Structure formats: structure tokens, C-alpha cells
Amino acid sequence: MSKVVLLTGGSRGIGYATAASFAKKGCKIYELSRSQADNPGVTHLAGDVTDPASVEKAVAAVIEREGRIDVLVCNAGTILSGAIEFIETDEVKKLLELNFFGTVNCVRAVLPQMRRQGGGRIVCISSMAAPFPIPFQAYYSVSKAAVSTFASALANEVKPFGISVCCILPGDTNSNQIRHKRHDGDEVYNGRISRSVGVMERDEKNGMTPEYVGGKISAIALKKRVRPFYSIGFMSKIQLILKRLVTESFAQKVIGMMYAK
């Protein structure tokens, strides 16, 4: 029987590639986002993950058509870069509404159905910026760390219902993701904000393809059993291993040398 998958943020980048990968593997894949993109084998549902009512409507539509939801992939998100001091609080709230509370809204909406059907799989997309908070991308790092912690706690809450949860941390990916850049205060920080963002964008441009990352995400989501956390990318795996072997002070110093010079 084909797995029924609901994925958020699938109109571009990693989400688009992940949805395509699910479709190629024979899944019935529904993609929830504000914008529609032509993706063969993928059914688009118009909605906004920051609006609980919109999410509940989309979930109800999938249940009405398929009778179940086997896999939820919480992928919708965006990036905000700039100095902590100069980014307005309202912008931070908008980022958290999408990156974190968007995930919360989707999980809350699917859990009643997964409990009724006796199981399911929830996949939360975090980032390597969660274990390695990036200077001048602090609020994005915070939002993804929140997703990782949320997924870890959720896993134990829903395990008795046969629902499994995992969190995936992709490394640098050339996905042309929209980055909301704020260079306010760059002169105060001696150009370090713009230099840091330049390094981030260079690393992403030289990173993995969305197709590679999407294939990995779909493969993990369809596993019979999952671990709590997965990283994607050779360097990401090496970085996580090294972090266990060095002090937090040393790790922070290295990150600073990479992104805060």
C-alpha cells in the first residue's frame, strides 16, 4: 500500500526535491505551501503553516481523500541573517512563527489522526545551525534548535501510540533558499555582518544539491525504524563527531573564525 505523505514548504528548494523523491518512490504525496509549483505526481494544497486553521483544513482534506496520513514532513522555513542587536523583534517573531510554530501547528493537526490509525511518522527538518549556532544568523539558529528540542520531546510523548519522530539536520545546500538579510549596523561591526553572510552564501552555493538532500530525507522518512537525529552531508557527520570530542569553547572559537571575522 502506498504511503500517504504530507510535506510542508514544497514549492521550491529542498522541499520541492523531497516531494519529487517521495513521488518517484510511489508515495501519495501532498504538498502544503502558499505557492504552487508544477511537480509531477505531487498534489498541491494551498495553505499557510503559520495559520492553525489553514493547516487543519489541509490535513482534513488529505484524510477525506486518503483516510490516513502515514508521514508528516515539517520542512517549511526561511532564513534571517543580521546582527542580534539590530534585527527588530517583530521580524524575529515572524521567523519563529514560520520555522518553529509552523512545525508545531502541523504536528498538532496530524496527531489525532495518527493516534486513531495506530501509528505514523513525523519528520522535522532542522539544520546544522542548531548544534552549531552561527553568528549573524542567530535567530535562525535559535529557531532550528527549538525544532530539534521539540522533536526530541515529542518522540517520547507519542511513542506509546506507535508514532515515531525523527529530526533531520541538513548541511550546506545549494537550494536558492530565500534569505532575509539585514545589514543594519554593519559599519558598527566593521563590515563583519556582510562578510559573514557572504561566507554563508558561498558555502551554500558550493553545498549539496536539493535533489541529493531530498532523496536522503525521503529515504529516512520511509525507514521501518528511525533514530532520533540524522545529519545529511559528509562534512556534517564529521562536524558532529568532532563536536563530541572537543570542548564547547573550542567549537565556539572555530565557528567564530569561520563566520565572525
C-alpha positions, -999 to 999 in steps of 0.1 A, spaced: 0 0 0 14 34 -10 24 57 19 4 89 23 28 118 29 21 154 38 50 177 33 52 214 41 71 240 21 74 220 -10 71 247 -37 109 252 -41 144 240 -30 148 211 -6 110 207 -1 103 205 -39 131 179 -43 119 159 -13 83 159 -26 95 147 -60 116 120 -44 85 107 -25 65 107 -57 92 87 -75 91 61 -47 54 55 -53 40 76 -24 8 96 -25 24 129 -17 6 161 -7 25 194 -5 13 222 16 25 258 9 13 292 -1 27 290 -36 21 262 -61 49 247 -83 44 222 -110 58 189 -96 47 157 -113 30 132 -90 26 158 -62 -8 172 -51 -6 208 -40 -27 221 -11 -28 259 -7 -22 269 29 -1 287 54 16 267 82 16 298 105 -23 297 105 -36 267 125 -70 268 108 -53 266 74 -32 236 84 -62 218 99 -82 224 67 -53 209 46 -50 179 70 -87 173 68 -86 173 30 -59 146 29 -78 125 54 -110 129 34 -93 117 2 -70 90 16 -84 81 50 -50 84 67 -16 102 69 14 80 72 42 105 72 43 142 80 75 161 69 77 196 85 100 214 61 86 249 57 110 276 68 131 306 59 164 323 69 170 356 86 205 370 89 219 401 106 232 413 140 211 403 171 213 440 182 197 454 151 170 430 140 136 441 151 117 419 175 87 417 151 110 401 124 122 375 149 86 367 158 78 362 122 107 339 118 97 318 148 61 317 136 72 300 104 102 279 114 91 267 148 53 273 153 47 262 118 61 229 128 40 229 160 8 237 141 13 208 116 22 183 143 -9 192 164 -31 188 134 -19 153 124 -16 137 158 -53 129 163 -54 111 130 -22 92 136 -34 81 171 -67 69 155 -49 49 129 -25 34 154 8 49 141 26 73 118 59 90 112 68 127 119 99 141 104 111 176 115 137 194 93 162 213 115 196 224 105 233 221 113 229 256 126 211 241 156 241 223 171 265 250 157 248 284 162 260 308 136 269 344 144 248 369 124 224 341 118 215 337 155 177 338 153 176 312 125 199 290 146 176 295 176 145 286 156 161 253 143 174 245 178 138 248 190 127 224 163 153 199 173 144 201 210 107 199 202 112 168 181 132 151 208 105 157 235 77 148 211 92 114 203 87 102 239 52 117 242 38 99 212 58 66 212 30 47 230 7 54 201 30 38 176 41 72 163 78 77 156 96 110 153 130 120 139 148 152 133 170 157 102 198 183 101 210 190 65 243 207 59 250 234 33 227 230 4 226 249 -29 188 254 -27 185 291 -35 165 295 -3 152 329 4 174 347 29 161 378 46 193 398 50 196 427 74 228 447 72 218 474 97 248 482 119 274 467 95 295 498 99 294 494 137 305 458 133 333 468 109 317 450 79 316 417 98 278 412 91 282 414 53 314 393 54 297 366 75 266 365 52 290 362 22 307 332 37 273 315 44 261 321 8 294 308 -6 292 277 15 256 271 4 264 277 -33 292 250 -30 269 227 -10 248 196 -17 221 196 -44 185 198 -33 179 165 -51 205 147 -31 192 161 2 156 154 -8 164 119 -16 180 114 17 150 129 36 125 107 18 147 76 24 149 83 61 112 91 64 103 57 49 126 37 71 110 10 92 126 24 123 144 57 128 170 72 151 162 105 169 186 125 147 201 124 113 226 147 96 229 149 59 263 155 42 297 141 49 311 172 65 280 175 87 286 140 101 323 148 107 314 181 124 290 163 148 316 137 156 343 163 163 319 183 185 316 154 208 354 153 211 362 189 217 352 215 243 324 239 237 348 268 240 369 253 212 339 247 190 327 282 195 361 296 186 362 277 153 327 289 144 338 324 152 368 321 130 346 309 101 317 333 104 325 363 127 359 376 115 
